[in-house]
Amino acid sequence: MSDPVTDGDPLRDAMHRVRQEIGKAVVGQDGTVTGLLIALLARGHVLLEGVPGVAKTLLVRSFSRALGLDTKRIQFTPDLMPGDVSGSLVYDARTGEFEFRAGPVFTNVVLADEINRTPPKTQAALLEAMEERQVSTDGVTRPLPEPFLVAATQNPVEHEGTYTLPEAQLDRFLLKLVVDVPGREAELDVLRRHAAGFDPRALDAAGVTQATTAAEILGAQRAAASVSVADDVLGYVVDLARATRESPSVQLGVSPRATTGLLAAAKAWAWLSGYPAITPDHVQTMLVPTWRHRIRLRPDAEIEGVTVDAILASVVQQTRVPL
């Protein structure tokens, strides 16, 4: 994904300013920053996967600071309970009644740090919040603030004391972004910043400031949703989805929720790129990050070393592109 364009559109320029502010603290992760913006515009959520030390947490903290939104961090641990995430009823001795004490999910940006370190029952506390943007407790439904985004991190190489995310949980994430180790020049830039006194825990000292407002974000979401799409492009998305279900290496292909997610992500990317309508190129660009976590391979394919990304690349190559 290349950088979004700046063409004088105030909402698009605001998103570009967000990228610039994040760049004051995070180096060499431009594609991941663009993915976070796309998820925000498409009203989706992001799973960030990468080895320790590639600035996953710093990236989300800088992203929240640049957006100027309320944010809370949840450090997922094996003893974390569902009520610690969504909130719980607490007895008030003064009134003799139970009152709801909101959990950290009641915010604009939730940083779910190391989400795979907590058992599935606690992971499930996010299901309703991510899909319905609400929390139901004791028969009462409470809406979450808008905009709302969950950015979760996980380490792909550590398995001791971790819990694999269930398919239903993975399917709630619009994008799965792989945060790679930066290239040599980017890593050299990181060292130069640290040598000059940069402290990743002090975003104020790094100069990261608010670059947009909640009203502009909501306006950008509406603008991205209004991007048009032709019937043949819709048919292309469906054909790609059906191809994943028919692949001999795939045990479980993508669902209709995945096709709607790809459409929303392609719309957001087209809008960021300055296009009034999505093209097959936008669909192809967003296909891997939108679908890589929604496909289950057959055991024999996994043993042979087949990867989901390779399957999706093959699907793109073999599916007819509308002219």
N, C-alpha and C positions, 0 to 999 in steps of 0.2 A: 504494500500500500504506500503510494507516494503521498507527499504532503498535500493537505487541502489547499484549494486555491483561494486567493483574496481578490474579490472583484467588486468591492464597494458595497456588497450586501452587508448591512450592519450586524445581522445575526451570524452570518458566516465569519465575518471579521472577528466577532467576539470569540468564536470557537478557535480561531487562529491565535488569538491572544492567550487563550488558555494553554495552548501548546508552547508558546514562548515562555510563559511563566513556569511551566513544569520543567522546561529545559534549563532553568537556573539551578535546579537541584539534581536532575536526573540526566545522565548522558548515555547516548547510544541505544535508546529504547524508543525510537520514533514510531516504529510500527505498532508497538504495544500502546503508546499514547493515543495513536489514531484509533486503535481498537476500542479503547476506553471511551473515546468520544463517540464512536459509532454506537456502542452499547447504550450510552446515555441518550443519544438522539432517538434510538429505536425503542427506548423504554425497556431495555433488557438488563441482564446482569452478566458479570464476567468472572470466569475462573482463571486465575493466573497460576501457571505451573512453571516452576523453575527451581534449580538447585539453590541452596542457601547462598546469600551474598550477592544476588544479582539485582538488588534494590526493588523487590516486589512491594514491600511495605512502604518504603520511601516513595515509590511511584504513586501509590494510592493516596498517601498523605498529601503529597504535592498536588495531585489531581483535585482533591477536596479543597485544599487551600485556594487554588486558582479559580475554582468554581464559586468560592465564597459560600458554600453550603454547610449546614450543620452536619457533623460527622461523628461517629462513635466507632471505637475499635473493640472487637470481641476477641479475646485470646482464647481459642478453643483448646480445651484440655480434657483429659479422660474423665474428670469428675464434674465437668460442667453439666448443669441440668437444663431442661427445656425452659423452665421459668426464668433462668438466668439470661435467656435470650429474648423471649417474647414478653416477659413480665408475669406477675402473679398477684393473687389476692392476698392482702395483708390485713390482719385484724387490728383495728384501731380501738384501743382500750377506752379512749375518751368518749367516743360515740357509740361504742358497743357494736359496730358494724364492720364488715369487710370492705376495704377499698382497693381498687386496682392500682398497683404500682408498675408503671410502664417500664419495660426492659429497654436495653440499648438499641433494639431494632426500630424504635420510634425515632427515626432521624432521617436525614436525606441520603447520606452515603454511609453504608455499613461496611467496615473493613472486617471481614471474617478471616482472621489470621490463622493459618494452619488448620483449615476446616476439617481435614481428615484426621485430626488428633482427638476428635470427640466421637462417642458412640453414635450409631444411626438414630437413636431416639432423640438425641439433642440436635443432630443435623436436621431432623424432620421438623424442628420448631421453626425453620425458615421456609418450609414449603408453602404455607398459606401466604406468608408475607411476600414471597417472591412472585407468586402467581396471581394472587388476588389483591395484593397491596393492602392487606388488612390483617388484623389479629383478632381471633375469636376466643374469648375466655368467659367461662361460666354463662354461656348463652348470650353474651354481649359482643357485638362486632365493632371493632374500633378501627377506623381508617388510618393508614399511614400517610405521612406528609408527602407532597409532591414538590419537585421530582424525587424519585426514590430509586436507589441503585445499590445492589450488593456486589461488592468486589471481594472475592474469596481467594486466598492463596493456599497452595499446597506444594509439598516437596515430592518429586516423582521418584527419588532414589532411596528414600528412607522408609522402611516398612515396620520397624520395631515400634510398637505402641501406636500404630495408625489403624484407621478403619476406612476401607474402600468406600467411596461415595456410591450409594445405590443408583440404579439407572433413573429412577424417578427424580432423584435429587439432581443428577447431572443434567437431565432434560430441562430443568428450570433455568439453566444458564444459557443465555443467548450465544455467548462466545466462550471458547476456551483458547486463551492466548498463551503460547509457549514463550517464556521470557528467557532468551538465550544469554550466554556470556557475551559481553560486548567485544567488538573487534579491537585490534591492537591500538589504533589511534584513539578510539573512544576510551579504552581502559587507561591509556596514557593521560588523556584529559582528566579522567577521574583522579588519578594520582596527583596531577598538577594542582587540582582543586584542593585536595586534602593537604598537600604540601603547603598551600597558601593559607591553611587554617579552616577549611570548610568542615562544618559539623553537621552530619545528616540528621541529627536530632533537633537542630535549630533552623527551622525554615525561615524564621524572621531574619536571621543573620544572612541567609542565602538570598534574601530579597524577593522571595515568592509572595506575591500579593494577589488579591482578588481581581480577576480579569473580566468577570461577567456577573450577571444577576440571575436570580431565580426566574424572573419574568422573561429574560432573554432566553434562558434555557428552555422554558416551556414553549416560547415562540418558535425556537429552533426545532423542537420536537414536532410541533404542528407543521412547520414548513417541510421537514423531512418526510412526514407521513403523507403530504400532499403531492409528492413526486409521482408522476404518472407511470403507468406500465402497460405495455401492449399485450394483447392476448397471446401472441406467439412467444413472448418472453415468459409469461405465466406457464404456458405449456412446456417450455424448456425447463423450468424449475421442477415441474411434476415429472418430466421424463428423467431428470437427474435423480430424483428421489426413488422412482421405480427401479432405476438401474442399480441403486444400492441394495434394494431388496432382492434383486435377482442375481447378484454377484455370488459365485460359488464359494467364495471365501468368507461370506458374511452370514452370521447366524441371525442377527437382528438388524434390519435396515432402519432408515430414518422414518419418523412418524409424520403425520400431517402437521403437528406442531413445529417440526423441524422445517417444513416447507414455508410456513408462515414466518418463522424466524428468519430464514434466509431472505425472504422477500423484504422484511423490515430492515435487515442489515444492508441489503443491496440498495434500498431506498436511501438510507442514511448516508452510505458511501457516495451514492450519486449526488446527493444534495451537497455534501462536503466538497465534492469535486466540481460543483457548478453545473451539473447536468439537470435539465428539466424532466428527464425520464430515464429509467434504468435501462441499461443495455446488457447483452449477454456477458460482456467483460466485467461489469459490476457483479453479476451473479457469480462468475467464476472466481473473482478475487475474494469474495466473502464465503465461498462454499466450504473451504477447509476449516477455518476457525469456527464456523457456525455448526458444522456437522461432525467434526472429528471426535467429539465426546459422546455422540448419540448412537454410535454404531458398535455392535458387539461382533467380534470375529469368531469364527469357528475354532475350536481348540487345535485342530490339526494345522490351520493356517497360522495360528500364533506360534506353534512349535516350529514351523518352517520359517519364521521370522518375518511374516507378512505384517505390514503396518497399515493402520487405518488411513493415514495420509497418502500412502501409495495406492490404496484402493480408490480413494476419492480422486486422485490424479488420473487413474485409469478410467474412472467413470466419466470424467470431463472429456478425455480424449475420445471415448467411444460413443458419446451422445451427440446427436446431430444438433448443430448450432443454427438457430433461425437466422435468416439473412435480413 
